[in-house]
Amino acid sequence: MSRTLQRVLILIEQGEVRISVHGYDELAADSISTHDVIAGVGDAVVVEDYPEYGKGPAVLVLQHDTDDLPIHVLWGIPKGKSTPAVLVTAYRPDPQRWSDDFLRRGS
């Protein structure tokens, strides 16, 4: 597990979580519930880790909703801050653009 995801999990457990405006828009666009995203983060699998991202550390993870459908969620922590965990975006991964397990980008 990445250090960024470990920090995100701790922050969420402490109730230090925010959803960006863009995150809300993307959740709605793909009919993903905030409850599914927050509840499923404990089982998240790292897809890509960006510990040195310019806006602060971020991690793209694979999660699943209550119907076991895949969701990609980008979590971040604002640069220079220790809190909160921010849901930057979430979406249903396109099977045409991802491997069968949704962990690698297609060629």
Secondary structure, DSSP 8 states (H G I E B T S, - for coil): --HHHHHHHHHHHTT-EEE-HHHHHHHHHTT--HHHHHHHGGG-EEEEEETT-TTS-EEEEEEE-TT--EEEEEEE--TT----EEEEEEE---TTTB-TTSSSB--
